[in-house]
Amino acid sequence: MWAVLLSGAVIGFPGFSIPAQVTSQTTPPVDIARGLFGLALLIALTMAMVAIRNRDFIRHRAWVIRAYAVGMGLGTVALVFIPLYIVTDQPQIGLTSDILFVVTWVLNIVVAEVVIRRSSRSRLEVPQ
């Protein structure tokens, strides 16, 4: 349990600390998004830990799904940008690609919320 929290902190903390320490090669929206996603990962993991300590397994599951979605967001970004790089033979740069970067990451979170809502709805339905 603590290993997962520590691992998440190792991933999440640089997300909002590195932009403050290094010169950015992207636009401010990407830097802000990285910081927010790093913070969101840490918050989701903390909420998951609080829920499991309270033995609230349903809330714990929801927060872990959110943490996973945020943590894997960069993987989804790669799934979009690598094919674009292969097709265009150039790295995607500029404000449009930065917006696509953020939207792709947010898509992960939206999908996670849909999964959480559907699974909670199916728990409420009574089988006949």
MOPAC internal coordinates of N, CA, C and O (Angstrom, degrees):
PM7 1SCF
backbone

  N    0.0000 0     0.00 0     0.00 0    0    0    0
  C    1.4477 1     0.00 0     0.00 0    1    0    0
  C    1.5320 1   109.87 1     0.00 0    2    1    0
  O    1.2310 1   120.26 1   129.90 1    3    2    1
  N    1.3112 1   117.11 1   -50.10 1    3    2    1
  C    1.4626 1   120.26 1  -179.58 1    5    3    2
  C    1.5308 1   111.39 1   -69.08 1    6    5    3
  O    1.2310 1   120.86 1   149.93 1    7    6    5
  N    1.3303 1   115.96 1   -30.07 1    7    6    5
  C    1.4711 1   119.31 1   178.68 1    9    7    6
  C    1.5217 1   110.51 1   -64.65 1   10    9    7
  O    1.2310 1   120.51 1   142.09 1   11   10    9
  N    1.3239 1   116.63 1   -37.91 1   11   10    9
  C    1.4649 1   120.68 1   178.75 1   13   11   10
  C    1.5240 1   109.78 1   -66.25 1   14   13   11
  O    1.2310 1   120.22 1   135.88 1   15   14   13
  N    1.3252 1   117.19 1   -44.12 1   15   14   13
  C    1.4593 1   120.86 1   179.22 1   17   15   14
  C    1.5295 1   110.52 1   -63.17 1   18   17   15
  O    1.2310 1   120.35 1   136.78 1   19   18   17
  N    1.3098 1   116.93 1   -43.22 1   19   18   17
  C    1.4604 1   120.79 1   178.66 1   21   19   18
  C    1.5297 1   111.14 1   -63.83 1   22   21   19
  O    1.2310 1   120.53 1   137.26 1   23   22   21
  N    1.3319 1   116.58 1   -42.74 1   23   22   21
  C    1.4654 1   120.52 1   178.29 1   25   23   22
  C    1.5272 1   111.01 1   -62.11 1   26   25   23
  O    1.2310 1   120.61 1   137.96 1   27   26   25
  N    1.3201 1   116.44 1   -42.04 1   27   26   25
  C    1.4612 1   120.52 1   177.69 1   29   27   26
  C    1.5194 1   111.75 1   -63.95 1   30   29   27
  O    1.2310 1   120.72 1   141.86 1   31   30   29
  N    1.3266 1   116.23 1   -38.14 1   31   30   29
  C    1.4652 1   119.88 1   178.09 1   33   31   30
  C    1.5221 1   110.65 1   -65.44 1   34   33   31
  O    1.2310 1   120.65 1   141.60 1   35   34   33
  N    1.3249 1   116.35 1   -38.40 1   35   34   33
  C    1.4674 1   120.38 1   178.64 1   37   35   34
  C    1.5312 1   110.14 1   -63.44 1   38   37   35
  O    1.2310 1   120.41 1   145.41 1   39   38   37
  N    1.3243 1   116.82 1   -34.59 1   39   38   37
  C    1.4642 1   120.68 1   178.65 1   41   39   38
  C    1.5254 1   111.08 1   -81.39 1   42   41   39
  O    1.2310 1   120.04 1   136.98 1   43   42   41
  N    1.3239 1   117.52 1   -43.02 1   43   42   41
  C    1.4582 1   121.48 1  -172.80 1   45   43   42
  C    1.5115 1   114.93 1   -77.63 1   46   45   43
  O    1.2310 1   119.75 1   141.48 1   47   46   45
  N    1.3327 1   118.08 1   -38.52 1   47   46   45
  C    1.4570 1   120.35 1  -175.84 1   49   47   46
  C    1.5301 1   113.34 1   -59.92 1   50   49   47
  O    1.2310 1   119.27 1   134.20 1   51   50   49
  N    1.3299 1   119.00 1   -45.80 1   51   50   49
  C    1.4767 1   117.79 1   178.37 1   53   51   50
  C    1.5226 1   113.37 1   -62.32 1   54   53   51
  O    1.2310 1   120.34 1   153.77 1   55   54   53
  N    1.3262 1   116.95 1   -26.23 1   55   54   53
  C    1.4644 1   119.93 1  -179.61 1   57   55   54
  C    1.5114 1   112.98 1   -58.07 1   58   57   55
  O    1.2310 1   120.21 1   143.79 1   59   58   57
  N    1.3328 1   117.20 1   -36.21 1   59   58   57
  C    1.4509 1   117.01 1   179.48 1   61   59   58
  C    1.5201 1   113.70 1  -109.70 1   62   61   59
  O    1.2310 1   119.64 1   178.11 1   63   62   61
  N    1.3178 1   118.29 1    -1.89 1   63   62   61
  C    1.4656 1   119.27 1   177.20 1   65   63   62
  C    1.5262 1   113.15 1  -101.38 1   66   65   63
  O    1.2310 1   120.01 1   145.29 1   67   66   65
  N    1.3168 1   117.58 1   -34.71 1   67   66   65
  C    1.4682 1   120.42 1  -177.61 1   69   67   66
  C    1.5313 1   112.37 1   -63.58 1   70   69   67
  O    1.2310 1   118.71 1   135.96 1   71   70   69
  N    1.3562 1   120.06 1   -44.04 1   71   70   69
  C    1.4682 1   118.12 1   179.86 1   73   71   70
  C    1.5269 1   113.56 1   -56.38 1   74   73   71
  O    1.2310 1   120.03 1   152.72 1   75   74   73
  N    1.3188 1   117.54 1   -27.28 1   75   74   73
  C    1.4633 1   120.28 1   179.25 1   77   75   74
  C    1.5231 1   111.95 1   -78.64 1   78   77   75
  O    1.2310 1   119.95 1   164.14 1   79   78   77
  N    1.3363 1   117.70 1   -15.86 1   79   78   77
  C    1.4662 1   121.14 1  -172.60 1   81   79   78
  C    1.5226 1   114.22 1  -108.11 1   82   81   79
  O    1.2310 1   119.54 1   160.12 1   83   82   81
  N    1.3162 1   118.48 1   -19.88 1   83   82   81
  C    1.4674 1   120.10 1  -175.31 1   85   83   82
  C    1.5197 1   110.35 1  -122.84 1   86   85   83
  O    1.2310 1   121.05 1   -21.00 1   87   86   85
  N    1.3142 1   115.60 1   159.00 1   87   86   85
  C    1.4571 1   121.06 1   176.09 1   89   87   86
  C    1.5256 1   108.59 1   -75.11 1   90   89   87
  O    1.2310 1   120.98 1   -52.08 1   91   90   89
  N    1.3094 1   115.74 1   127.92 1   91   90   89
  C    1.4574 1   120.68 1  -175.81 1   93   91   90
  C    1.5216 1   111.23 1   -78.97 1   94   93   91
  O    1.2310 1   121.21 1   -32.81 1   95   94   93
  N    1.3247 1   115.29 1   147.19 1   95   94   93
  C    1.4584 1   120.99 1   173.62 1   97   95   94
  C    1.5183 1   110.64 1  -108.47 1   98   97   95
  O    1.2310 1   120.75 1  -170.57 1   99   98   97
  N    1.3274 1   116.18 1     9.43 1   99   98   97
  C    1.4575 1   121.53 1   179.49 1  101   99   98
  C    1.5270 1   108.99 1  -123.69 1  102  101   99
  O    1.2310 1   120.98 1     2.50 1  103  102  101
  N    1.3162 1   115.74 1  -177.50 1  103  102  101
  C    1.4590 1   120.20 1   178.28 1  105  103  102
  C    1.5252 1   109.83 1   -83.80 1  106  105  103
  O    1.2310 1   119.99 1   -18.01 1  107  106  105
  N    1.3249 1   117.63 1   161.99 1  107  106  105
  C    1.4631 1   120.89 1  -179.94 1  109  107  106
  C    1.5378 1   114.76 1   -54.16 1  110  109  107
  O    1.2310 1   118.64 1   143.15 1  111  110  109
  N    1.3542 1   120.19 1   -36.85 1  111  110  109
  C    1.4752 1   117.54 1   179.09 1  113  111  110
  C    1.5375 1   113.20 1   -57.55 1  114  113  111
  O    1.2310 1   119.66 1   142.44 1  115  114  113
  N    1.3245 1   118.26 1   -37.56 1  115  114  113
  C    1.4651 1   120.52 1   179.59 1  117  115  114
  C    1.5281 1   110.38 1   -69.87 1  118  117  115
  O    1.2310 1   120.53 1   137.91 1  119  118  117
  N    1.3267 1   116.59 1   -42.09 1  119  118  117
  C    1.4611 1   119.58 1   178.22 1  121  119  118
  C    1.5233 1   111.29 1   -62.36 1  122  121  119
  O    1.2310 1   120.78 1   136.90 1  123  122  121
  N    1.3101 1   116.12 1   -43.10 1  123  122  121
  C    1.4647 1   120.55 1   178.54 1  125  123  122
  C    1.5250 1   109.95 1   -64.66 1  126  125  123
  O    1.2310 1   120.46 1   136.07 1  127  126  125
  N    1.3237 1   116.72 1   -43.93 1  127  126  125
  C    1.4702 1   120.70 1   179.52 1  129  127  126
  C    1.5237 1   110.79 1   -61.43 1  130  129  127
  O    1.2310 1   119.66 1   135.81 1  131  130  129
  N    1.3219 1   118.26 1   -44.19 1  131  130  129
  C    1.4657 1   120.57 1   178.96 1  133  131  130
  C    1.5203 1   110.78 1   -59.32 1  134  133  131
  O    1.2310 1   120.93 1   137.15 1  135  134  133
  N    1.3204 1   115.83 1   -42.85 1  135  134  133
  C    1.4588 1   119.40 1   178.17 1  137  135  134
  C    1.5172 1   112.06 1   -63.55 1  138  137  135
  O    1.2310 1   120.64 1   136.08 1  139  138  137
  N    1.3200 1   116.37 1   -43.92 1  139  138  137
  C    1.4658 1   120.20 1   179.57 1  141  139  138
  C    1.5262 1   111.81 1   -66.20 1  142  141  139
  O    1.2310 1   120.40 1   140.12 1  143  142  141
  N    1.3351 1   116.84 1   -39.88 1  143  142  141
  C    1.4613 1   119.32 1   179.02 1  145  143  142
  C    1.5295 1   111.16 1   -67.60 1  146  145  143
  O    1.2310 1   120.20 1   142.37 1  147  146  145
  N    1.3251 1   117.22 1   -37.63 1  147  146  145
  C    1.4638 1   120.43 1   175.99 1  149  147  146
  C    1.5159 1   110.91 1   -62.81 1  150  149  147
  O    1.2310 1   120.57 1   135.78 1  151  150  149
  N    1.3226 1   116.51 1   -44.22 1  151  150  149
  C    1.4608 1   121.21 1   177.76 1  153  151  150
  C    1.5243 1   110.71 1   -65.60 1  154  153  151
  O    1.2310 1   120.13 1   138.69 1  155  154  153
  N    1.3251 1   117.36 1   -41.31 1  155  154  153
  C    1.4681 1   121.44 1   178.98 1  157  155  154
  C    1.5254 1   110.98 1   -61.37 1  158  157  155
  O    1.2310 1   120.09 1   141.15 1  159  158  157
  N    1.3215 1   117.43 1   -38.85 1  159  158  157
  C    1.4640 1   120.81 1   177.98 1  161  159  158
  C    1.5148 1   110.67 1   -62.92 1  162  161  159
  O    1.2310 1   120.44 1   134.50 1  163  162  161
  N    1.3181 1   116.76 1   -45.50 1  163  162  161
  C    1.4647 1   120.06 1   179.45 1  165  163  162
  C    1.5229 1   111.74 1   -64.50 1  166  165  163
  O    1.2310 1   120.21 1   139.84 1  167  166  165
  N    1.3223 1   117.20 1   -40.16 1  167  166  165
  C    1.4625 1   120.60 1   178.43 1  169  167  166
  C    1.5221 1   110.70 1   -65.74 1  170  169  167
  O    1.2310 1   120.21 1   135.23 1  171  170  169
  N    1.3288 1   117.21 1   -44.77 1  171  170  169
  C    1.4660 1   120.65 1  -179.35 1  173  171  170
  C    1.5249 1   110.95 1   -61.70 1  174  173  171
  O    1.2310 1   120.16 1   137.70 1  175  174  173
  N    1.3247 1   117.30 1   -42.30 1  175  174  173
  C    1.4696 1   120.00 1   178.55 1  177  175  174
  C    1.5288 1   111.78 1   -66.45 1  178  177  175
  O    1.2310 1   120.75 1   141.42 1  179  178  177
  N    1.3203 1   116.17 1   -38.58 1  179  178  177
  C    1.4657 1   119.79 1   177.68 1  181  179  178
  C    1.5208 1   110.35 1   -64.76 1  182  181  179
  O    1.2310 1   120.40 1   134.87 1  183  182  181
  N    1.3216 1   116.83 1   -45.13 1  183  182  181
  C    1.4653 1   120.07 1   178.84 1  185  183  182
  C    1.5261 1   111.43 1   -63.53 1  186  185  183
  O    1.2310 1   120.37 1   143.28 1  187  186  185
  N    1.3234 1   116.89 1   -36.72 1  187  186  185
  C    1.4672 1   120.58 1   176.91 1  189  187  186
  C    1.5247 1   110.26 1   -63.52 1  190  189  187
  O    1.2310 1   120.51 1   138.52 1  191  190  189
  N    1.3212 1   116.64 1   -41.48 1  191  190  189
  C    1.4700 1   120.54 1   179.31 1  193  191  190
  C    1.5242 1   110.78 1   -65.63 1  194  193  191
  O    1.2310 1   120.25 1   137.71 1  195  194  193
  N    1.3262 1   117.13 1   -42.29 1  195  194  193
  C    1.4661 1   120.78 1   178.54 1  197  195  194
  C    1.5191 1   109.69 1   -62.11 1  198  197  195
  O    1.2310 1   120.40 1   136.08 1  199  198  197
  N    1.3229 1   116.85 1   -43.92 1  199  198  197
  C    1.4694 1   120.83 1  -178.79 1  201  199  198
  C    1.5271 1   111.37 1   -63.48 1  202  201  199
  O    1.2310 1   120.04 1   137.27 1  203  202  201
  N    1.3274 1   117.53 1   -42.73 1  203  202  201
  C    1.4683 1   118.93 1  -177.87 1  205  203  202
  C    1.5221 1   110.79 1   -70.75 1  206  205  203
  O    1.2310 1   120.40 1   146.62 1  207  206  205
  N    1.3106 1   116.84 1   -33.38 1  207  206  205
  C    1.4822 1   119.52 1   176.26 1  209  207  206
  C    1.5213 1   110.89 1   -65.05 1  210  209  207
  O    1.2310 1   120.68 1   148.89 1  211  210  209
  N    1.3471 1   116.31 1   -31.11 1  211  210  209
  C    1.4637 1   121.52 1   176.88 1  213  211  210
  C    1.5239 1   112.03 1   -87.37 1  214  213  211
  O    1.2310 1   120.82 1  -175.98 1  215  214  213
  N    1.3343 1   116.04 1     4.02 1  215  214  213
  C    1.4602 1   123.57 1  -179.96 1  217  215  214
  C    1.5341 1   111.86 1    59.81 1  218  217  215
  O    1.2310 1   120.99 1  -148.16 1  219  218  217
  N    1.3204 1   115.71 1    31.84 1  219  218  217
  C    1.4568 1   122.50 1   176.17 1  221  219  218
  C    1.5281 1   107.05 1   -97.03 1  222  221  219
  O    1.2310 1   121.38 1   -94.48 1  223  222  221
  N    1.3230 1   114.97 1    85.52 1  223  222  221
  C    1.4563 1   121.16 1  -172.13 1  225  223  222
  C    1.5243 1   113.25 1   -67.88 1  226  225  223
  O    1.2310 1   120.12 1   148.55 1  227  226  225
  N    1.3178 1   117.37 1   -31.45 1  227  226  225
  C    1.4687 1   120.35 1   179.98 1  229  227  226
  C    1.5275 1   110.54 1   -68.52 1  230  229  227
  O    1.2310 1   120.42 1   133.35 1  231  230  229
  N    1.3267 1   116.80 1   -46.65 1  231  230  229
  C    1.4733 1   119.34 1   177.47 1  233  231  230
  C    1.5193 1   111.10 1   -66.39 1  234  233  231
  O    1.2310 1   120.48 1   142.13 1  235  234  233
  N    1.3238 1   116.69 1   -37.87 1  235  234  233
  C    1.4649 1   120.51 1   178.33 1  237  235  234
  C    1.5326 1   110.04 1   -58.99 1  238  237  235
  O    1.2310 1   120.96 1   132.96 1  239  238  237
  N    1.3212 1   115.76 1   -47.04 1  239  238  237
  C    1.4611 1   120.46 1  -179.98 1  241  239  238
  C    1.5227 1   110.95 1   -59.48 1  242  241  239
  O    1.2310 1   120.43 1   136.13 1  243  242  241
  N    1.3266 1   116.78 1   -43.87 1  243  242  241
  C    1.4654 1   120.83 1  -179.48 1  245  243  242
  C    1.5286 1   110.96 1   -62.40 1  246  245  243
  O    1.2310 1   120.15 1   136.53 1  247  246  245
  N    1.3199 1   117.32 1   -43.47 1  247  246  245
  C    1.4666 1   120.01 1  -178.90 1  249  247  246
  C    1.5212 1   112.13 1   -70.52 1  250  249  247
  O    1.2310 1   120.32 1   146.60 1  251  250  249
  N    1.3159 1   116.99 1   -33.40 1  251  250  249
  C    1.4680 1   119.44 1   176.80 1  253  251  250
  C    1.5268 1   110.24 1   -68.02 1  254  253  251
  O    1.2310 1   120.28 1   140.39 1  255  254  253
  N    1.3146 1   117.06 1   -39.61 1  255  254  253
  C    1.4684 1   120.50 1   176.78 1  257  255  254
  C    1.5279 1   109.66 1   -61.58 1  258  257  255
  O    1.2310 1   120.23 1   136.50 1  259  258  257
  N    1.3311 1   117.16 1   -43.50 1  259  258  257
  C    1.4650 1   120.15 1   177.50 1  261  259  258
  C    1.5218 1   111.36 1   -62.15 1  262  261  259
  O    1.2310 1   120.39 1   135.55 1  263  262  261
  N    1.3209 1   116.87 1   -44.45 1  263  262  261
  C    1.4720 1   120.61 1   179.89 1  265  263  262
  C    1.5269 1   110.41 1   -61.68 1  266  265  263
  O    1.2310 1   120.72 1   137.42 1  267  266  265
  N    1.3172 1   116.22 1   -42.58 1  267  266  265
  C    1.4594 1   120.37 1   179.08 1  269  267  266
  C    1.5298 1   110.39 1   -62.10 1  270  269  267
  O    1.2310 1   120.77 1   136.02 1  271  270  269
  N    1.3300 1   116.13 1   -43.98 1  271  270  269
  C    1.4704 1   120.33 1  -179.51 1  273  271  270
  C    1.5223 1   111.29 1   -61.39 1  274  273  271
  O    1.2310 1   120.37 1   137.19 1  275  274  273
  N    1.3204 1   116.90 1   -42.81 1  275  274  273
  C    1.4674 1   119.89 1   179.02 1  277  275  274
  C    1.5262 1   109.80 1   -67.96 1  278  277  275
  O    1.2310 1   120.50 1   135.20 1  279  278  277
  N    1.3206 1   116.65 1   -44.80 1  279  278  277
  C    1.4586 1   120.37 1  -178.88 1  281  279  278
  C    1.5144 1   113.33 1   -63.47 1  282  281  279
  O    1.2310 1   120.27 1   145.91 1  283  282  281
  N    1.3085 1   117.08 1   -34.09 1  283  282  281
  C    1.4646 1   121.05 1  -178.74 1  285  283  282
  C    1.5288 1   112.41 1   -91.40 1  286  285  283
  O    1.2310 1   120.40 1  -179.71 1  287  286  285
  N    1.3206 1   116.84 1     0.29 1  287  286  285
  C    1.4652 1   120.51 1  -178.91 1  289  287  286
  C    1.5081 1   113.54 1   -56.71 1  290  289  287
  O    1.2310 1   120.25 1   141.18 1  291  290  289
  N    1.3074 1   117.14 1   -38.82 1  291  290  289
  C    1.4591 1   119.93 1   179.87 1  293  291  290
  C    1.5276 1   110.97 1   -66.70 1  294  293  291
  O    1.2310 1   120.30 1   149.23 1  295  294  293
  N    1.3192 1   117.02 1   -30.77 1  295  294  293
  C    1.4663 1   120.18 1   175.58 1  297  295  294
  C    1.5198 1   111.24 1   -64.50 1  298  297  295
  O    1.2310 1   120.61 1   140.71 1  299  298  297
  N    1.3267 1   116.43 1   -39.29 1  299  298  297
  C    1.4583 1   120.40 1   177.44 1  301  299  298
  C    1.5236 1   110.55 1   -66.70 1  302  301  299
  O    1.2310 1   120.81 1   141.47 1  303  302  301
  N    1.3173 1   116.05 1   -38.53 1  303  302  301
  C    1.4657 1   120.08 1   176.36 1  305  303  302
  C    1.5308 1   109.45 1   -58.77 1  306  305  303
  O    1.2310 1   120.51 1   136.40 1  307  306  305
  N    1.3177 1   116.63 1   -43.60 1  307  306  305
  C    1.4689 1   120.60 1   179.38 1  309  307  306
  C    1.5282 1   111.20 1   -62.89 1  310  309  307
  O    1.2310 1   120.22 1   141.95 1  311  310  309
  N    1.3293 1   117.19 1   -38.05 1  311  310  309
  C    1.4659 1   120.15 1   178.76 1  313  311  310
  C    1.5260 1   112.20 1   -63.64 1  314  313  311
  O    1.2310 1   120.37 1   154.98 1  315  314  313
  N    1.3173 1   116.91 1   -25.02 1  315  314  313
  C    1.4641 1   120.78 1   177.51 1  317  315  314
  C    1.5288 1   110.84 1   -88.27 1  318  317  315
  O    1.2310 1   120.56 1   134.15 1  319  318  317
  N    1.3328 1   116.54 1   -45.85 1  319  318  317
  C    1.4616 1   119.89 1  -171.68 1  321  319  318
  C    1.5294 1   113.94 1   -78.86 1  322  321  319
  O    1.2310 1   119.21 1   148.56 1  323  322  321
  N    1.3054 1   119.12 1   -31.44 1  323  322  321
  C    1.4704 1   119.93 1   179.73 1  325  323  322
  C    1.5268 1   110.95 1   -64.28 1  326  325  323
  O    1.2310 1   119.03 1   132.28 1  327  326  325
  N    1.3343 1   119.45 1   -47.72 1  327  326  325
  C    1.4727 1   117.75 1   176.26 1  329  327  326
  C    1.5327 1   112.60 1   -62.04 1  330  329  327
  O    1.2310 1   120.16 1   143.67 1  331  330  329
  N    1.3327 1   117.30 1   -36.33 1  331  330  329
  C    1.4676 1   119.29 1   176.61 1  333  331  330
  C    1.5237 1   110.99 1   -62.47 1  334  333  331
  O    1.2310 1   120.54 1   140.99 1  335  334  333
  N    1.3053 1   116.58 1   -39.01 1  335  334  333
  C    1.4671 1   120.74 1   178.05 1  337  335  334
  C    1.5249 1   110.65 1   -66.17 1  338  337  335
  O    1.2310 1   120.59 1   138.49 1  339  338  337
  N    1.3241 1   116.48 1   -41.51 1  339  338  337
  C    1.4679 1   120.41 1   179.82 1  341  339  338
  C    1.5260 1   110.66 1   -64.48 1  342  341  339
  O    1.2310 1   120.53 1   137.29 1  343  342  341
  N    1.3238 1   116.59 1   -42.71 1  343  342  341
  C    1.4608 1   120.67 1  -177.98 1  345  343  342
  C    1.5283 1   111.75 1   -70.30 1  346  345  343
  O    1.2310 1   120.14 1   136.68 1  347  346  345
  N    1.3226 1   117.34 1   -43.32 1  347  346  345
  C    1.4663 1   120.45 1  -175.36 1  349  347  346
  C    1.5226 1   113.22 1   -91.78 1  350  349  347
  O    1.2310 1   119.98 1   164.62 1  351  350  349
  N    1.3170 1   117.64 1   -15.38 1  351  350  349
  C    1.4658 1   123.61 1  -178.09 1  353  351  350
  C    1.5341 1   111.96 1    61.16 1  354  353  351
  O    1.2310 1   121.00 1  -153.97 1  355  354  353
  N    1.3439 1   115.70 1    26.03 1  355  354  353
  C    1.4601 1   121.53 1   176.98 1  357  355  354
  C    1.5169 1   109.19 1  -145.26 1  358  357  355
  O    1.2310 1   120.65 1   -34.34 1  359  358  357
  N    1.3323 1   116.37 1   145.66 1  359  358  357
  C    1.4752 1   117.87 1   175.45 1  361  359  358
  C    1.5211 1   109.81 1   -66.93 1  362  361  359
  O    1.2310 1   121.05 1   -34.69 1  363  362  361
  N    1.3001 1   115.59 1   145.31 1  363  362  361
  C    1.4590 1   120.92 1   179.37 1  365  363  362
  C    1.5221 1   108.59 1   -81.34 1  366  365  363
  O    1.2310 1   120.43 1   -62.27 1  367  366  365
  N    1.3270 1   116.79 1   117.73 1  367  366  365
  C    1.4578 1   121.46 1   179.82 1  369  367  366
  C    1.5150 1   109.35 1  -134.00 1  370  369  367
  O    1.2310 1   120.89 1   -17.70 1  371  370  369
  N    1.3081 1   115.90 1   162.30 1  371  370  369
  C    1.4591 1   120.99 1   177.83 1  373  371  370
  C    1.5105 1   111.70 1   107.07 1  374  373  371
  O    1.2310 1   121.49 1    -6.02 1  375  374  373
  N    1.3063 1   114.75 1   173.98 1  375  374  373
  C    1.4561 1   121.13 1  -175.81 1  377  375  374
  C    1.5246 1   111.99 1   -62.63 1  378  377  375
  O    1.2310 1   119.57 1   140.01 1  379  378  377
  N    1.3251 1   118.43 1   -39.99 1  379  378  377
  C    1.4631 1   120.88 1   179.85 1  381  379  378
  C    1.5163 1   111.46 1   -61.31 1  382  381  379
  O    1.2310 1   120.19 1   135.50 1  383  382  381
  N    1.3182 1   117.25 1   -44.50 1  383  382  381
  C    1.4618 1   119.48 1   179.38 1  385  383  382
  C    1.5327 1   110.84 1   -68.98 1  386  385  383
  O    1.2310 1   120.39 1   147.88 1  387  386  385
  N    1.3347 1   116.86 1   -32.12 1  387  386  385
  C    1.4594 1   119.37 1   177.46 1  389  387  386
  C    1.5271 1   111.15 1   -66.99 1  390  389  387
  O    1.2310 1   120.90 1   140.61 1  391  390  389
  N    1.3172 1   115.89 1   -39.39 1  391  390  389
  C    1.4634 1   119.75 1   176.68 1  393  391  390
  C    1.5278 1   109.70 1   -65.29 1  394  393  391
  O    1.2310 1   120.31 1   136.97 1  395  394  393
  N    1.3216 1   117.01 1   -43.03 1  395  394  393
  C    1.4666 1   120.69 1   176.87 1  397  395  394
  C    1.5255 1   110.67 1   -60.25 1  398  397  395
  O    1.2310 1   120.30 1   140.84 1  399  398  397
  N    1.3189 1   117.02 1   -39.16 1  399  398  397
  C    1.4616 1   122.75 1   176.83 1  401  399  398
  C    1.5273 1   110.49 1   -56.15 1  402  401  399
  O    1.2310 1   120.86 1   129.58 1  403  402  401
  N    1.3286 1   115.95 1   -50.42 1  403  402  401
  C    1.4708 1   120.81 1  -178.07 1  405  403  402
  C    1.5235 1   110.65 1   -67.82 1  406  405  403
  O    1.2310 1   120.08 1   135.57 1  407  406  405
  N    1.3231 1   117.45 1   -44.43 1  407  406  405
  C    1.4710 1   121.12 1  -179.31 1  409  407  406
  C    1.5256 1   111.13 1   -61.32 1  410  409  407
  O    1.2310 1   120.47 1   139.68 1  411  410  409
  N    1.3285 1   116.70 1   -40.32 1  411  410  409
  C    1.4640 1   120.31 1   179.74 1  413  411  410
  C    1.5281 1   110.65 1   -63.18 1  414  413  411
  O    1.2310 1   120.35 1   139.15 1  415  414  413
  N    1.3170 1   116.94 1   -40.85 1  415  414  413
  C    1.4597 1   120.78 1   179.36 1  417  415  414
  C    1.5361 1   110.41 1   -67.55 1  418  417  415
  O    1.2310 1   120.74 1   138.21 1  419  418  417
  N    1.3320 1   116.20 1   -41.79 1  419  418  417
  C    1.4632 1   120.76 1   178.69 1  421  419  418
  C    1.5267 1   110.30 1   -63.32 1  422  421  419
  O    1.2310 1   120.22 1   146.21 1  423  422  421
  N    1.3266 1   117.19 1   -33.79 1  423  422  421
  C    1.4629 1   121.21 1   178.07 1  425  423  422
  C    1.5307 1   110.95 1   -56.67 1  426  425  423
  O    1.2310 1   120.19 1   139.83 1  427  426  425
  N    1.3251 1   117.24 1   -40.17 1  427  426  425
  C    1.4616 1   120.54 1   176.37 1  429  427  426
  C    1.5213 1   111.28 1   -57.61 1  430  429  427
  O    1.2310 1   120.96 1   136.41 1  431  430  429
  N    1.3139 1   115.77 1   -43.59 1  431  430  429
  C    1.4653 1   120.29 1  -178.01 1  433  431  430
  C    1.5232 1   110.54 1   -68.18 1  434  433  431
  O    1.2310 1   120.18 1   140.56 1  435  434  433
  N    1.3239 1   117.27 1   -39.44 1  435  434  433
  C    1.4671 1   121.01 1   178.07 1  437  435  434
  C    1.5325 1   110.32 1   -62.05 1  438  437  435
  O    1.2310 1   120.46 1   135.00 1  439  438  437
  N    1.3180 1   116.73 1   -45.00 1  439  438  437
  C    1.4697 1   120.71 1   178.74 1  441  439  438
  C    1.5313 1   109.79 1   -61.43 1  442  441  439
  O    1.2310 1   120.22 1   138.51 1  443  442  441
  N    1.3180 1   117.18 1   -41.49 1  443  442  441
  C    1.4687 1   120.47 1   178.49 1  445  443  442
  C    1.5274 1   110.81 1   -61.13 1  446  445  443
  O    1.2310 1   120.37 1   137.08 1  447  446  445
  N    1.3224 1   116.90 1   -42.92 1  447  446  445
  C    1.4665 1   119.97 1   179.54 1  449  447  446
  C    1.5248 1   111.25 1   -64.51 1  450  449  447
  O    1.2310 1   120.35 1   142.35 1  451  450  449
  N    1.3308 1   116.93 1   -37.65 1  451  450  449
  C    1.4701 1   120.21 1   176.66 1  453  451  450
  C    1.5267 1   109.68 1   -62.86 1  454  453  451
  O    1.2310 1   120.27 1   135.68 1  455  454  453
  N    1.3234 1   117.08 1   -44.32 1  455  454  453
  C    1.4681 1   120.82 1   178.67 1  457  455  454
  C    1.5227 1   110.35 1   -60.87 1  458  457  455
  O    1.2310 1   120.28 1   136.21 1  459  458  457
  N    1.3142 1   117.07 1   -43.79 1  459  458  457
  C    1.4685 1   120.85 1  -179.94 1  461  459  458
  C    1.5174 1   110.56 1   -63.06 1  462  461  459
  O    1.2310 1   120.27 1   134.25 1  463  462  461
  N    1.3165 1   117.09 1   -45.75 1  463  462  461
  C    1.4753 1   120.68 1  -178.32 1  465  463  462
  C    1.5288 1   111.19 1   -65.22 1  466  465  463
  O    1.2310 1   120.59 1   136.55 1  467  466  465
  N    1.3193 1   116.47 1   -43.45 1  467  466  465
  C    1.4718 1   119.12 1  -179.21 1  469  467  466
  C    1.5240 1   111.11 1   -65.68 1  470  469  467
  O    1.2310 1   120.36 1   139.09 1  471  470  469
  N    1.3118 1   116.92 1   -40.91 1  471  470  469
  C    1.4657 1   118.78 1  -179.02 1  473  471  470
  C    1.5185 1   110.59 1   -69.75 1  474  473  471
  O    1.2310 1   119.56 1   145.71 1  475  474  473
  N    1.3323 1   118.45 1   -34.29 1  475  474  473
  C    1.4622 1   119.20 1   178.26 1  477  475  474
  C    1.5245 1   110.81 1   -72.99 1  478  477  475
  O    1.2310 1   120.16 1   146.18 1  479  478  477
  N    1.3373 1   117.30 1   -33.82 1  479  478  477
  C    1.4625 1   120.49 1   176.70 1  481  479  478
  C    1.5205 1   110.71 1   -66.88 1  482  481  479
  O    1.2310 1   120.59 1   139.19 1  483  482  481
  N    1.3330 1   116.48 1   -40.81 1  483  482  481
  C    1.4690 1   118.95 1  -178.95 1  485  483  482
  C    1.5266 1   111.39 1   -68.31 1  486  485  483
  O    1.2310 1   119.79 1   153.01 1  487  486  485
  N    1.3098 1   118.01 1   -26.99 1  487  486  485
  C    1.4682 1   120.97 1   175.52 1  489  487  486
  C    1.5150 1   111.79 1   -70.67 1  490  489  487
  O    1.2310 1   120.93 1   150.45 1  491  490  489
  N    1.3439 1   115.82 1   -29.55 1  491  490  489
  C    1.4586 1   120.25 1  -178.64 1  493  491  490
  C    1.5159 1   112.53 1   -78.98 1  494  493  491
  O    1.2310 1   120.64 1   154.31 1  495  494  493
  N    1.3257 1   116.38 1   -25.69 1  495  494  493
  C    1.4633 1   119.23 1  -179.20 1  497  495  494
  C    1.5258 1   109.88 1   -71.38 1  498  497  495
  O    1.2310 1   121.55 1   -44.59 1  499  498  497
  N    1.3014 1   114.63 1   135.41 1  499  498  497
  C    1.4585 1   119.90 1  -179.68 1  501  499  498
  C    1.5223 1   109.55 1   -95.41 1  502  501  499
  O    1.2310 1   119.86 1   -56.66 1  503  502  501
  N    1.3313 1   117.87 1   123.34 1  503  502  501
  C    1.4699 1   119.16 1   178.00 1  505  503  502
  C    1.5197 1   111.14 1   -66.52 1  506  505  503
  O    1.2310 1   121.00 1   -35.29 1  507  506  505
  N    1.3430 1   115.68 1   144.71 1  507  506  505
  C    1.4714 1   119.17 1  -178.55 1  509  507  506
  C    1.4989 1   111.09 1  -106.49 1  510  509  507
  O    1.2310 1   120.10 1   180.00 1  511  510  509

